[in-house]
Structure formats: structure tokens, C-alpha cells
Amino acid sequence: ARRYPLALAEAGDHVGLAVGSLREVERGNSALIMICVDLTEQVLCEALAQHATFIVTYSPVIKSPIRSLSTDDVTGRILLTCAQHSLAVYSIHTACDNAYGGINDWLAHSVAAGRIRPMVPHPEVIDAGQGRLLECELSAPLSNLVERLKKLLQVKHLRIALAFMVDEHSLSHALEACFVKTFAVQVGVTSSLVLTFPADVLITSEMSHADVLAANAKGVVVILTGRSTIERAYLGFLRQELQDEFADSDWSVKVKCSQVDSNPLLVV
């Protein structure tokens, strides 16, 4: 909560502690924190096999109010199993998206050097808010941005909607000839709200077809990474940040990214 204040989360988002049970760890003993994007039953089995004491998940396990828990559904099975094994679960989701130093900040800083500010500032927390607008001093070829994003997100392909017509054979030349210097960044599904901000490029996870066309009509290039791609890349950064925090503590804490947590959608 100190890193990602719960007050920054979007209304109705079930962030924070989902399962509060926690095994006691004596000073000097070791503990394992596992982080993931989605707490699936496969991830839970991995955490239990490795005797994790705490799970930090990006996506909330509880997505709507629950009146009862049952092993008949996957959410009930996960929550009941975590409680049975005293395994605490904490979700960061939009609190992480909007926080200073959170996922949108990380992505903006990774794109290029420049001035970064929230697109929609939080009324009470300085430098926090929805999305990020990155303004660079110098323009750079769009091709540089595309390659930097592929390397950062560890993907072979990105979807891109250019603000001008170009055939497939001329695409590489078009990316090199198009120079950009302002970027709008928003993890998750982006609404038409971002179109009100001046930017050469919009980088987001997903966007409706109509909003992509509207952005192109305003001269904005749209780059879509796909759901959970940005989040999975960010967890590697977060793992090291958390590990560094525990370096000088009285507890021997290891922070690990789940090895079985993966995007359920494959490109074929």
C-alpha cells in the first residue's frame, strides 16, 4: 500500500488484500514472495510447491462482490486454498497503474528520456493519476520506438495503426521516415479520453476499433501491445525493486516471478 496507495485505484477495482491469512516468519528465517499477473490455479500450485508465504498479483482475484465461497468455481477454490495454507494474496492493479513509479511511469521512462506527467492528475497525490504523457526534446524515428518496445516487452510483434496510408512493402521505410517526439502511455484498455491529449504516438494494451480510427484521423499513431504484455514485462522490474527493499531487512526474503503465469492467448 505504501508503494501503490489503494486510494489511487479506479472506482470498483478490488485491489489490496484479498486473503489476509499469513504464516508467521521468524526473524532470520527465509520467506518467498511470488508475483504474477493472473493468480490461476496453476500459479497457486507453483506457489504452494515452493512454500511461498505471500502472492502479489497484478489482476484482482476478486473481480466482483462475493456473497459466498465454494469449490464449485475457480475463484472460490483459489481463495479457500490460500486461506487453508495461510497464503496471503494482494492485488495491485489500477493502484499500480496510476501510482508515481508504477507501471505507466515505468513504461514512459523506458520509451525515451523527456518530461513525464499524468494525463489525468490525481487530485490529492502528487505525480499520480491516469496515463502518462511523455514529451521529448528531440524527435526520433518511429522505427526506433517500435524496436525499443519489442525488446522491452520481449515480443516479436506489435500491432500498429499509422495515421497515413502505407502498403506492406513500404512499411519499414515509412517507420524510419516518420519522426515522433510526444507519447501518450496507458496500460489496459484505453478510452477515447486519451484522444484529447496532444501526442504523436499512443501506446496502450487494447483500444476499440472506432477509437483507433478516431486517433488516426487526428494524426496519432496507435501501438497496441495486447492484454497483459506490458504488465508481464513490468513484473520483472517490480521483482528487483522489491528484492532491493528487503536487502537490508532482518528477514531473508526472496521475491520471484511465477514461471507458469503466462498470457492465455497465443499468436499462431
C-alpha positions in Angstrom: 0.0 0.0 0.0 3.0 2.3 0.6 4.2 1.8 -3.0 0.8 1.8 -4.6 -1.7 3.6 -2.4 -5.1 2.0 -2.6 -6.7 5.4 -2.9 -5.2 5.6 -6.4 -7.2 2.7 -7.7 -10.2 3.2 -10.0 -13.6 3.0 -8.5 -14.9 -0.5 -8.2 -11.4 -2.1 -8.6 -10.9 -4.8 -6.0 -7.2 -4.0 -5.1 -5.5 -4.7 -1.9 -5.6 -7.7 0.4 -7.8 -10.5 -0.9 -6.7 -13.1 1.5 -5.3 -11.8 4.8 -4.1 -15.1 6.4 -0.3 -15.1 6.7 2.1 -17.6 8.2 4.5 -16.2 10.8 8.1 -16.0 9.7 10.7 -15.8 12.4 13.4 -13.2 12.1 16.4 -14.7 10.3 14.2 -17.3 8.5 13.5 -17.2 4.8 10.3 -16.3 3.1 9.2 -16.3 -0.5 7.0 -13.7 -2.2 5.7 -14.7 -5.6 4.5 -12.2 -8.1 2.2 -12.8 -11.1 -0.2 -11.1 -13.5 -3.0 -13.6 -13.0 -3.4 -15.9 -10.0 -4.6 -19.0 -11.7 -4.8 -22.5 -10.1 -1.6 -23.4 -11.9 0.2 -20.4 -10.3 -1.2 -21.3 -7.0 0.1 -24.8 -7.2 3.5 -23.4 -8.1 3.4 -21.1 -5.1 2.4 -23.9 -2.7 5.1 -26.2 -4.1 7.7 -23.6 -3.4 6.3 -22.8 0.1 5.5 -19.1 -0.8 4.2 -17.0 2.1 2.8 -14.1 0.0 1.5 -13.6 -3.5 1.4 -10.3 -5.2 -0.9 -10.4 -8.2 -1.5 -7.6 -10.7 -5.0 -8.6 -11.7 -7.5 -8.9 -8.8 -8.6 -12.4 -7.8 -12.0 -11.0 -6.7 -13.5 -9.1 -9.7 -17.0 -8.5 -8.2 -18.6 -8.7 -4.8 -18.7 -12.3 -3.5 -21.7 -13.5 -1.3 -20.3 -17.0 -0.7 -17.3 -19.1 -1.4 -17.5 -22.5 -3.0 -15.1 -25.0 -4.5 -17.5 -25.3 -7.4 -16.0 -22.2 -9.1 -12.3 -21.3 -9.7 -12.3 -18.1 -7.6 -13.7 -19.9 -4.6 -11.2 -22.7 -5.0 -8.3 -20.3 -5.2 -9.4 -18.2 -2.2 -10.2 -21.1 0.0 -6.9 -22.9 -0.8 -4.9 -19.8 0.0 -6.7 -19.4 3.3 -6.3 -23.0 4.2 -2.5 -22.7 3.6 -2.2 -19.3 5.3 -1.0 -17.8 1.9 -1.7 -14.1 1.7 -2.8 -12.6 -1.6 -2.5 -8.9 -2.5 -3.6 -7.2 -5.8 -2.1 -4.0 -7.2 -4.0 -3.5 -10.5 -5.1 0.2 -11.2 -3.4 1.4 -8.0 -0.1 0.4 -9.7 -1.2 1.8 -13.0 -1.8 5.3 -11.5 0.9 5.5 -8.9 4.1 7.5 -9.2 6.7 4.9 -10.1 4.0 2.5 -11.2 3.6 0.7 -14.5 2.6 3.7 -16.6 5.6 5.7 -15.3 7.9 2.7 -15.9 6.7 2.4 -19.5 7.1 6.1 -20.2 10.6 6.2 -18.7 11.5 3.1 -20.8 10.3 4.6 -24.1 12.6 7.7 -24.1 14.1 10.5 -22.0 11.8 13.5 -21.5 9.3 15.3 -19.4 6.6 12.9 -18.0 3.3 13.9 -16.4 0.0 12.2 -15.7 -2.7 12.7 -18.4 -5.3 13.0 -15.7 -3.6 14.1 -12.4 -4.9 12.7 -9.1 -6.5 15.5 -7.1 -4.6 14.6 -3.9 -1.4 12.6 -4.7 1.4 14.5 -6.5 2.7 13.0 -9.8 0.0 10.3 -9.7 -3.0 9.8 -11.9 -4.3 8.1 -15.1 -1.9 7.5 -18.0 1.3 9.4 -18.8 2.3 12.0 -21.3 5.9 11.9 -22.4 7.4 15.0 -24.1 10.9 14.6 -25.6 13.2 17.4 -26.6 14.2 15.8 -29.9 12.2 13.8 -32.4 13.2 10.2 -33.3 12.2 7.7 -36.0 9.1 5.7 -35.2 11.2 2.6 -36.1 13.4 3.2 -33.1 10.4 3.2 -30.8 9.0 0.0 -32.3 12.2 -1.9 -31.8 12.7 -0.5 -28.3 9.2 -1.6 -27.3 9.7 -5.1 -28.8 12.9 -5.5 -26.8 11.4 -4.1 -23.6 8.3 -6.2 -23.8 10.1 -9.3 -25.2 7.7 -9.7 -28.1 8.3 -10.3 -31.8 5.2 -8.4 -33.0 3.2 -5.3 -32.2 0.0 -4.0 -33.8 0.4 -0.6 -35.2 -2.1 1.8 -36.8 -0.4 4.6 -38.8 -2.0 7.9 -39.3 -1.3 7.6 -43.0 -1.8 5.1 -45.8 1.1 2.8 -46.5 1.4 -0.6 -48.1 3.2 -3.6 -46.5 6.2 -3.4 -48.8 6.8 0.3 -47.8 6.2 -0.2 -44.1 9.8 -0.3 -42.9 10.7 2.8 -44.9 7.6 4.6 -43.5 8.5 3.8 -39.9 12.0 5.2 -40.5 10.7 8.3 -42.2 8.1 9.1 -39.5 9.6 11.2 -36.7 7.8 11.4 -33.3 8.5 13.3 -30.0 5.4 13.1 -27.8 3.9 9.9 -26.5 0.7 9.0 -24.6 1.0 5.9 -22.5 -1.8 3.9 -20.9 -1.8 0.3 -19.8 -5.0 -1.6 -20.1 -8.0 -0.8 -22.4 -7.7 2.9 -23.4 -10.8 5.0 -23.8 -11.4 7.9 -26.2 -10.3 10.2 -23.3 -6.7 10.0 -24.3 -7.5 11.5 -27.7 -7.9 14.8 -26.0 -4.2 15.0 -25.3 -1.6 16.1 -27.9 0.6 13.2 -28.8 2.3 11.8 -31.9 2.0 8.2 -30.6 -0.4 6.4 -28.3 1.0 3.2 -26.7 -1.6 1.1 -25.0 -2.7 -2.5 -24.4 -6.0 -2.5 -26.2 -8.3 0.0 -27.9 -11.6 -0.2 -29.7 -11.6 -0.2 -33.4 -13.6 3.1 -33.5 -11.2 4.8 -31.2 -8.2 3.6 -33.2 -9.8 5.2 -36.3 -10.5 8.4 -34.4 -6.9 8.6 -33.2 -5.6 8.1 -36.8 -7.9 10.8 -38.0 -6.2 13.2 -35.6 -2.8 12.2 -36.9 -2.0 10.0 -33.9 -0.1 6.7 -34.4 -1.5 3.9 -32.3 0.6 1.0 -31.0 -1.3 -1.9 -29.3 0.7 -4.4 -27.3 -2.1 -6.8 -26.4 -3.5 -7.5 -22.9 -1.1 -8.4 -20.1 2.0 -7.9 -22.3 3.1 -4.6 -20.6 2.1 -6.0 -17.2 4.3 -9.1 -17.5 7.3 -7.1 -18.6 6.8 -4.7 -15.7 6.8 -7.6 -13.1 10.5 -8.3 -13.8 11.3 -4.7 -12.9 9.0 -4.9 -9.8 10.6 -8.1 -8.7 14.0 -6.4 -8.5 12.6 -3.3 -6.8 11.0 -5.4 -4.1 14.1 -7.6 -3.7 16.2 -4.5 -3.2 13.8 -3.3 -0.4 14.4 -6.4 1.6 18.2 -6.4 1.1 18.9 -4.8 4.5 16.0 -6.2 6.5 16.0 -8.7 9.3 14.2 -11.2 7.2 15.7 -13.3 4.4 13.1 -12.6 1.7 13.2 -13.9 -1.9 11.0 -12.3 -4.5 10.3 -14.4 -7.5 8.2 -14.1 -10.7 5.9 -17.1 -11.4 7.3 -19.3 -14.1 3.9 -20.7 -15.1 2.0 -17.4 -15.3 1.5 -16.6 -19.0 -0.7 -15.0 -21.5 -3.6 -17.4 -22.3 -3.7 -16.1 -25.8 -1.1 -17.3 -28.3 -0.1 -16.0 -31.8 -0.3 -18.7 -34.4 
